[in-house]
Structures are given as structure tokens and as C-alpha cells.
Amino acid sequence: MNAQNYHRLVVKVGSAVLSDAKGRQQQLEIAAQIAALRAEGREVVLVSSGAVATGLSKLGFKERPKTMPGKQALAAVGQPTLMHLWEQAFSWYGLKVAQVLLTAEDLAHRHRYLNARQTLETLLEWGIVPIINENDTVMVEEIKFGDNDQLSALIASLVGADLLILLSDIEALFEADPRTHPKARPIPYVERVDAAVLRMAGESPNRVGTGGMKSKLLAAEKAQAAGIPTLLLPGNRPQSISQALRGEPVGTLFAGGSRRYSGRKLWLYQLPKPQGEVVVDAGAAQALRQGGASLLPAGILEVRGQFGVGEAVRCLDEEGQLIGVGLVNYSSPELSRIKGQKTKNIETILGYKNTDEVIHRDHFALDSELE
């Protein structure tokens, strides 16, 4: 790998790295590594888990609460302490930090997405290290990213990063879960995250984290869609980032590959929570997948969920397989009335017509597995 190509980096550190017996020391060492990257003229955005785990430790609880309000309360207790510790760690190197808390809903709306990008760009211009976490205090399942691995991939696309680094409590990607297969060998390089690679991951996360190896692979796949390579590195090893950038054999490198999407289409492809679904017939599914066509009302069989004009929806075929994600020109109540109809009938049914297309092809992104 040519480290000179990586000017802007997103570094994600997991709860397990920050929450073990050496968590505080590892936090200082990660700050040291990021400071070294900054000294080389690179820009760094840090995505840090750990609010709930920090709250757990601060209150002396043995186990996480099982209720969502309990987890939210722990995050409220832990997040200020987590940020204070990061601020102290970076102050040793003369670096200032900024806290940015996000939910999936923030990035699911195009204007909020662009506002978040402008804020992060400004912080980087000012020489400040943005520290991002999911806003666990207000999260509910409907607006949750899933974990900070997924969030870090979205942030990497948001800021146009050259490299995504995932610091984990596992050394690398192995042929099988090393916790249950001790003889499994590490894999130093992955060209593409596909079904065979996903099968190498263990399903269960660690005790304090919410992700797992599969989550990291899905994050690498999201980054690949944006043409961004991903490094999976041991977060508890000092200098692992600099070692990897020097080309030493540490961790796993996932190739960035060719950029499949950019701009609005990349945003669509990576949307955490589309607002609804439309089911289309076989003809419309083929036209969308192979012909690069727009979606017309005649091809729609079913409308699911509540959404307004300009919101993002998932397009499914009759078997329930995802075709892609697009921005709709009609609301869900409107679509329920004009589904299966020819475009010439739209104005007669609704009393007006916004456009012939329910989803224009310029505002539609195919699912990558179907390309």
C-alpha cells in the first residue's frame, strides 16, 4: 500500500479496545498515533464507541441494562467522561477536539447530511480532531445505525476519506472465528467483500461492544462502494497504524476498488434507514436492474410505510429481494392511489401530476450485489 495516497483518514475505535484493563493507556496510545498522523500532514476524523461502557464502569454496574431507557441513561452518564478523557489524551500533543453526536435520521435527510459534512470540513480546516459517536442518549431502534462500524463507513464517505481504519480487539480477519477455531489463519488482504468473505465472520460480538467481525466486514463493503480502502487493525497494539502504513504485515487490508457511486447516488446507496418500500413487478424489476430505467407507477404492486415526496424508499421485487434505493416524486398515499396505473391516468386520479416517473433513474442507486 502507498501510504502517501492517504491524506484524510477516518479512525474508528471500538468499546472493547477502550474498556479492558488497559483501556485508559490504549486511549492515550491511540491519541499518540493520531497525533503522529497529524504531524505528517494528514487529517483525521475519530469515531469513538464507549459511551455506554464508560457509564457502566463509572456507575459500577456489573451488566448492561436490558431496557432501552437504561442504555440511554448509561450513555448520558458515560459520554461526557469519554469526551473528557479524549480531550485530556489529545491535549498532551497540543490538539483540540470537538464532539459530534449523530443518529441515522441525521444522515437519512439530504440537507442534514450536507450540513454534517460542512461542519466536519470546517473542523478539519481549523485543525481540530472531530470525535464522532452515535447519539446513544436519544437513539431508538428506528434511528439506530446498528453500531459504530457502520457509522464510520458512512462518515468515511461523508468526508471523502482516503482510508478507513477500524481498531478492534481482534488482530485481523481470520479464515474462521479464532475464538472458536484457534488454528484459523489471518488473512492479510481482501480484494472484495462478498458472501464467501462474510462467512468467515463470527456472528457474536464481544461482551462490551455491539458489533462483531461481520459488522466490520459490512462496513468495509460500504467503504468499497465509495472506493475507500479499509484497514482492520489490532487496537491494543501500540503503533499498529504506523506499522500498517509502512507496509508491515499487521491486520487486514480491504481494497477500495473502483468507486461505484458518488454524490447523491452514494448517499442513497448507504442510507441507514430508508423511509418505506415499494414492491414492483417482474418487468419493472428487470428494467431497473438491467435497463437503467426510471420507475413508473404501472410497475408498482404494493406500497409499504409512510413517506413524503423526496424521501428515500427501498425498491423490492416480487420475491422480496432488494433492487435499490431511490427518491420518490410522490408520497405514499399518492402512490397507493396510482400504483399499477399508466402515466396518462395520474392527473385524472390525483387531480394533478408532478411527473411521469415515481423514481427518476438519476435518483436511484442499484443494490451492489445485483450489479
C-alpha positions as CSV (number, residue, x, y, z in Angstrom):
1,M,0.0,0.0,0.0
2,N,1.1,3.5,-0.8
3,A,0.7,5.5,2.4
4,Q,1.3,8.8,0.6
5,N,-2.1,8.5,-1.0
6,Y,-3.9,8.6,2.3
7,H,-4.3,12.3,3.3
8,R,-7.7,12.1,5.0
9,L,-8.4,9.2,7.4
10,V,-11.3,8.1,9.5
11,V,-10.2,6.1,12.5
12,K,-12.8,4.0,14.4
13,V,-12.1,2.6,17.9
14,G,-14.4,0.1,19.5
15,S,-15.7,-0.2,23.0
16,A,-13.7,-3.4,23.6
17,V,-10.5,-1.6,22.9
18,L,-11.3,1.2,25.4
19,S,-12.9,-0.9,28.1
20,D,-10.4,-3.6,29.0
21,A,-7.9,-3.3,31.9
22,K,-5.6,-1.2,29.8
23,G,-8.3,1.0,28.3
24,R,-7.0,4.3,29.5
25,Q,-3.5,3.5,28.4
26,Q,-4.8,2.4,25.0
27,Q,-6.7,5.6,24.7
28,L,-3.5,7.6,25.2
29,E,-1.7,5.4,22.7
30,I,-4.4,5.9,20.1
31,A,-4.2,9.7,20.6
32,A,-0.4,9.4,20.1
33,Q,-0.9,7.6,16.9
34,I,-3.4,10.1,15.6
35,A,-1.1,13.0,16.7
36,A,1.7,11.3,14.6
37,L,-0.6,11.2,11.6
38,R,-1.4,14.9,12.1
39,A,2.3,15.7,12.3
40,E,2.7,14.0,8.9
41,G,0.2,16.5,7.5
42,R,-2.8,14.1,7.4
43,E,-6.3,14.9,8.5
44,V,-8.0,12.5,10.9
45,V,-11.7,12.1,12.0
46,L,-12.1,9.8,15.0
47,V,-15.2,7.7,15.5
48,S,-15.3,6.5,19.1
49,S,-17.5,4.0,20.8
50,G,-17.6,3.6,24.5
51,A,-20.3,5.9,26.0
52,V,-22.4,3.1,27.4
53,A,-19.3,1.1,28.5
54,T,-17.9,4.2,30.2
55,G,-21.2,4.8,32.0
56,L,-21.3,1.2,33.1
57,S,-17.8,1.5,34.6
58,K,-18.4,4.9,36.2
59,L,-21.6,3.6,38.0
60,G,-20.0,0.3,38.9
61,F,-22.7,-1.7,37.3
62,K,-21.9,-5.4,36.6
63,E,-24.0,-5.7,33.5
64,R,-25.7,-3.5,30.9
65,P,-29.4,-2.8,31.5
66,K,-31.6,-4.7,29.1
67,T,-34.0,-1.8,28.6
68,M,-33.5,1.0,26.0
69,P,-34.0,3.8,28.6
70,G,-31.4,2.1,30.8
71,K,-28.9,2.0,28.0
72,Q,-29.7,5.6,27.1
73,A,-29.2,6.7,30.7
74,L,-25.8,4.9,30.8
75,A,-24.8,6.7,27.6
76,A,-25.8,10.0,29.2
77,V,-23.5,9.3,32.1
78,G,-20.7,7.9,30.1
79,Q,-20.5,10.3,27.1
80,P,-19.2,13.4,29.0
81,T,-16.5,11.3,30.7
82,L,-15.5,9.6,27.5
83,M,-15.1,13.0,25.8
84,H,-13.2,14.4,28.8
85,L,-10.7,11.5,28.6
86,W,-10.2,12.0,24.8
87,E,-9.7,15.8,25.4
88,Q,-7.1,15.1,28.0
89,A,-5.3,12.5,25.8
90,F,-5.1,14.8,22.8
91,S,-4.0,17.8,25.0
92,W,-0.7,16.1,25.5
93,Y,0.0,16.7,21.8
94,G,-1.4,20.2,21.6
95,L,-4.5,19.1,19.7
96,K,-8.0,20.3,20.2
97,V,-11.1,18.1,19.8
98,A,-14.8,18.5,19.0
99,Q,-17.7,16.3,19.9
100,V,-20.2,15.4,17.1
101,L,-23.2,13.1,18.0
102,L,-25.2,11.7,15.2
103,T,-28.2,9.4,14.6
104,A,-29.2,7.6,11.5
105,E,-32.0,10.0,11.0
106,D,-29.5,12.9,10.7
107,L,-27.8,11.2,7.7
108,A,-31.1,9.9,6.1
109,H,-32.1,13.5,5.3
110,R,-30.1,15.0,2.5
111,H,-29.9,18.5,3.9
112,R,-28.8,17.3,7.4
113,Y,-26.2,15.0,5.7
114,L,-24.8,18.0,3.8
115,N,-24.8,20.1,7.0
116,A,-22.9,17.4,8.9
117,R,-20.3,17.3,6.1
118,Q,-19.9,21.1,6.1
119,T,-19.4,21.1,9.9
120,L,-16.7,18.3,9.7
121,E,-15.0,20.1,6.8
122,T,-14.8,23.3,8.9
123,L,-13.4,21.5,11.9
124,L,-10.7,19.8,9.8
125,E,-9.8,23.2,8.3
126,W,-9.4,24.6,11.8
127,G,-7.0,21.8,12.7
128,I,-9.4,20.2,15.2
129,V,-9.9,16.5,15.6
130,P,-13.7,15.7,15.3
131,I,-14.7,12.9,17.6
132,I,-18.0,11.2,16.5
133,N,-20.2,8.9,18.3
134,E,-23.8,7.7,17.7
135,N,-26.1,9.7,19.9
136,D,-26.9,6.8,22.2
137,T,-28.8,9.0,24.6
138,V,-31.7,9.6,22.2
139,M,-31.4,6.5,20.0
140,V,-34.2,4.1,19.4
141,E,-34.2,1.1,17.1
142,E,-35.8,3.0,14.3
143,I,-32.9,5.5,14.1
144,K,-30.0,3.4,15.3
145,F,-27.1,2.9,12.9
146,G,-26.6,-0.6,14.2
147,D,-23.1,0.1,15.6
148,N,-20.2,2.5,15.1
149,D,-18.6,0.3,12.4
150,Q,-21.4,1.2,10.1
151,L,-21.3,4.8,11.2
152,S,-17.6,5.0,10.5
153,A,-18.1,3.8,6.9
154,L,-20.8,6.4,6.4
155,I,-18.5,9.1,7.8
156,A,-15.7,8.0,5.6
157,S,-18.0,8.5,2.6
158,L,-19.4,11.7,4.0
159,V,-16.0,13.4,4.3
160,G,-14.4,11.8,1.2
161,A,-11.8,9.9,3.2
162,D,-8.9,8.2,1.5
163,L,-8.7,5.4,4.1
164,L,-11.0,3.9,6.8
165,I,-9.2,2.3,9.8
166,L,-11.1,0.0,12.2
167,L,-9.3,-0.6,15.5
168,S,-10.6,-3.8,17.1
169,D,-9.8,-6.2,19.9
170,I,-9.2,-8.8,17.2
171,E,-5.9,-8.9,15.3
172,A,-7.2,-9.2,11.8
173,L,-9.8,-11.1,9.7
174,F,-9.3,-14.8,10.1
175,E,-10.4,-17.7,7.9
176,A,-12.9,-18.5,10.8
177,D,-13.7,-17.1,14.2
178,P,-10.4,-17.5,16.1
179,R,-12.4,-17.7,19.4
180,T,-13.9,-21.0,18.3
181,H,-11.3,-22.1,15.7
182,P,-7.8,-21.5,17.4
183,K,-5.9,-22.7,14.3
184,A,-7.6,-20.3,11.9
185,R,-5.1,-18.2,9.9
186,P,-5.2,-14.4,9.5
187,I,-6.0,-13.0,6.0
188,P,-3.7,-10.0,5.1
189,Y,-5.6,-8.8,2.1
190,V,-9.2,-8.9,0.8
191,E,-9.9,-7.8,-2.8
192,R,-13.7,-7.7,-2.4
193,V,-16.2,-8.3,0.5
194,D,-18.5,-11.0,-0.9
195,A,-20.6,-13.8,0.5
196,A,-17.6,-16.1,0.9
197,V,-15.8,-13.4,2.9
198,L,-18.8,-12.8,5.1
199,R,-19.0,-16.4,6.0
200,M,-15.6,-16.1,7.7
201,A,-17.0,-13.8,10.3
202,G,-18.3,-14.8,13.7
203,E,-21.8,-13.7,14.4
204,S,-21.4,-12.8,18.1
205,P,-19.9,-9.5,19.3
206,N,-17.7,-9.2,22.3
207,R,-19.0,-8.5,25.8
208,V,-19.0,-4.7,25.8
209,G,-19.4,-4.0,22.1
210,T,-22.5,-4.1,19.8
211,G,-20.7,-5.1,16.6
212,G,-18.6,-8.1,15.7
213,M,-16.5,-9.2,12.7
214,K,-19.5,-9.4,10.4
215,S,-20.2,-5.7,11.2
216,K,-16.7,-4.8,10.3
217,L,-16.9,-6.6,7.0
218,L,-20.2,-4.9,6.2
219,A,-18.5,-1.5,7.0
220,A,-15.6,-2.4,4.7
221,E,-18.2,-3.3,2.0
222,K,-19.8,0.1,2.4
223,A,-16.4,1.8,2.1
224,Q,-15.6,-0.2,-1.0
225,A,-18.8,1.1,-2.7
226,A,-17.2,4.6,-2.3
227,G,-13.8,3.4,-3.5
228,I,-12.3,3.7,0.0
229,P,-9.9,1.0,1.3
230,T,-10.3,-0.2,4.9
231,L,-7.6,-1.4,7.4
232,L,-8.7,-3.7,10.2
233,L,-6.0,-3.4,12.9
234,P,-5.5,-4.5,16.5
235,G,-6.4,-1.5,18.6
236,N,-4.4,-2.8,21.6
237,R,-1.1,-2.8,19.8
238,P,0.9,0.4,20.0
239,Q,1.9,1.8,16.6
240,S,-0.3,-0.6,14.6
241,I,-1.4,2.3,12.4
242,S,2.1,3.5,11.5
243,Q,3.2,-0.1,11.1
244,A,0.4,-0.8,8.6
245,L,1.1,2.4,6.7
246,R,4.7,1.4,6.4
247,G,3.6,-1.8,4.8
248,E,4.4,-4.1,7.7
249,P,2.3,-7.3,8.0
250,V,-0.3,-6.2,10.5
251,G,-4.1,-6.6,10.3
252,T,-6.1,-6.9,7.1
253,L,-6.4,-4.5,4.2
254,F,-9.6,-4.4,2.2
255,A,-9.1,-3.0,-1.2
256,G,-11.0,0.2,-2.1
257,G,-11.6,-0.9,-5.7
258,S,-13.4,1.3,-8.2
259,R,-15.8,3.8,-6.9
260,R,-19.3,2.5,-7.7
261,Y,-21.2,5.6,-6.7
262,S,-20.6,9.3,-5.9
263,G,-22.6,12.3,-4.7
264,R,-26.3,11.8,-4.3
265,K,-26.2,8.1,-5.5
266,L,-23.6,7.2,-2.9
267,W,-25.8,8.8,-0.2
268,L,-28.7,6.8,-1.4
269,Y,-26.8,3.5,-1.5
270,Q,-25.5,4.0,2.0
271,L,-28.7,5.3,3.6
272,P,-29.1,3.8,7.1
273,K,-32.9,3.9,7.3
274,P,-35.0,4.4,4.1
275,Q,-38.5,5.7,4.9
276,G,-40.5,3.0,3.2
277,E,-40.7,0.3,0.4
278,V,-42.3,-0.2,-2.9
279,V,-42.7,-3.7,-4.4
280,V,-42.5,-3.8,-8.2
281,D,-43.5,-6.4,-10.8
282,A,-41.0,-8.5,-12.8
283,G,-40.9,-6.2,-15.8
284,A,-40.2,-3.1,-13.7
285,A,-37.5,-5.0,-11.7
286,Q,-35.7,-6.1,-14.9
287,A,-35.9,-2.5,-16.3
288,L,-34.4,-1.1,-13.2
289,R,-31.7,-3.7,-12.9
290,Q,-30.6,-4.0,-16.5
291,G,-32.0,-1.2,-18.4
292,G,-31.2,1.8,-16.2
293,A,-34.8,2.9,-16.5
294,S,-36.9,5.1,-14.2
295,L,-39.7,3.6,-12.2
296,L,-43.2,4.3,-13.5
297,P,-46.5,3.8,-11.5
298,A,-47.6,1.0,-13.8
299,G,-44.8,-1.3,-12.4
300,I,-45.7,-0.8,-8.7
301,L,-47.6,-3.7,-7.0
302,E,-47.5,-2.6,-3.3
303,V,-46.6,0.5,-1.2
304,R,-45.3,0.0,2.3
305,G,-44.7,2.5,5.1
306,Q,-45.4,6.2,5.3
307,F,-43.2,8.7,3.3
308,G,-43.4,12.0,1.7
309,V,-42.3,13.5,-1.6
310,G,-38.5,13.5,-2.0
311,E,-37.9,10.8,0.7
312,A,-35.9,7.6,0.1
313,V,-37.5,4.2,-0.3
314,R,-36.3,0.7,-0.9
315,C,-37.4,-1.0,-4.2
316,L,-38.1,-4.7,-3.9
317,D,-39.0,-7.3,-6.5
318,E,-41.9,-9.8,-6.0
319,E,-39.6,-12.2,-4.1
320,G,-38.7,-9.5,-1.6
321,Q,-35.1,-9.0,-3.0
322,L,-33.7,-5.5,-2.8
323,I,-33.3,-3.9,-6.2
324,G,-32.1,-0.5,-5.0
325,V,-32.9,2.8,-3.2
326,G,-34.4,5.9,-4.7
327,L,-36.0,9.2,-4.1
328,V,-39.8,9.3,-4.7
329,N,-41.7,12.0,-6.6
330,Y,-45.0,11.1,-4.9
331,S,-46.0,10.4,-1.3
332,S,-47.1,7.0,0.0
333,P,-50.8,8.0,0.0
334,E,-50.5,9.2,-3.6
335,L,-48.6,6.1,-4.7
336,S,-51.3,3.9,-3.2
337,R,-53.8,5.5,-5.5
338,I,-51.8,5.5,-8.7
339,K,-49.9,2.1,-8.4
340,G,-50.4,-0.1,-11.4
341,Q,-51.7,2.8,-13.5
342,K,-50.4,4.2,-16.7
343,T,-48.8,7.7,-16.5
344,K,-51.6,9.2,-18.6
345,N,-54.0,8.4,-15.8
346,I,-52.1,10.1,-13.0
347,E,-53.7,13.5,-13.4
348,T,-57.2,12.0,-13.7
349,I,-56.7,10.0,-10.4
350,L,-54.9,12.7,-8.3
351,G,-56.2,15.8,-9.9
352,Y,-52.6,16.8,-10.7
353,K,-49.4,15.3,-12.0
354,N,-45.9,16.1,-10.5
355,T,-44.0,14.0,-13.1
356,D,-44.4,10.7,-15.1
357,E,-41.7,9.0,-13.0
358,V,-42.2,7.7,-9.5
359,I,-38.5,7.5,-9.1
360,H,-36.2,9.0,-11.8
361,R,-33.2,6.9,-12.8
362,D,-30.8,9.8,-11.8
363,H,-32.1,9.5,-8.2
364,F,-31.9,5.7,-8.0
365,A,-29.0,3.5,-6.8
366,L,-28.9,-0.2,-7.5
367,D,-28.0,-2.7,-4.8
368,S,-24.4,-3.6,-5.3
369,E,-25.0,-7.3,-5.1
370,L,-27.1,-7.1,-8.2
371,E,-24.7,-5.1,-10.4
